[in-house]
Amino acid sequence: MKSYRKELWFQTPGRRAFINITGEVEDALRASGVREGLVLVNAMHITASVFINDDESGLHADYEKWLEHLAPHEPVSSYRHNRTGEDNADAHMKRQVMGREVVVAITEGRLDFGPWERIFYGEFDGGRRKRVLIKIIGE
């Protein structure tokens, strides 16, 4: 069995962002040489996410609105976590809802997606460097 590991690094200028990373995952898959197996893609930070969905700007705007409704950033004083000097309790909650990782089957050297599925990095507390792990195993 083969194993391949790669890290992607991000530093978004804004507090929140959704970045399509499907191409980077496909590049890693090609570099791995794995034809049949699994790829794990996970955010290595507790205020970021990796998820699968459609790459459609209206949906991303809906996510933004929905997540802000579920866990509004302000007032920051409404969160006990922020009493530690942080201002990112909402980002932790948004990450919990959107998820830490995805696993995708690899079939005949390709990501085995359904229609419209793409992999995204979700940033909920931007401004500093964060990483995503790609781990590929298989034959």
Phi, psi and omega in degrees: 000138177269155175220138182220139181227137177214147175247140171251142180242141181225145169215097183276142181288329181263173181293322183229149178198152170238120185239124177287116181248015181303315181299319179294323178292319177297320176299316179297320179299315178299316180295331182288330184077004180284132179254331180222124180166214182222149171238130173255132176232117182221146176285134183262019181223145188277005174237024177223165188219159166231132182210166178244131173191191182281144176267077183227125188298325178296319177297318179296321176295321176296318176302313181304311181295315182296314180295321179292328175292317180292317184219080182295143179296317183244148005280132182297336180289351181281352182252131178297324179303324183289349176290348178279358184105353177277168172226027190238022179304321179299324180295322177298318181290320178298320178297320181299320180289318185277339174100157184270323188209170171226152173236131181233136175291147174248123180229124180053039175078011181232154173294129185268078184268156165276174179303135174073356182289134176219157181260134182234145166265127177250123180252130183237358178207063188290181177110350176223161183292134176222158184234158175236135178263134170247121179235121184242131176226146178153197182244000000 
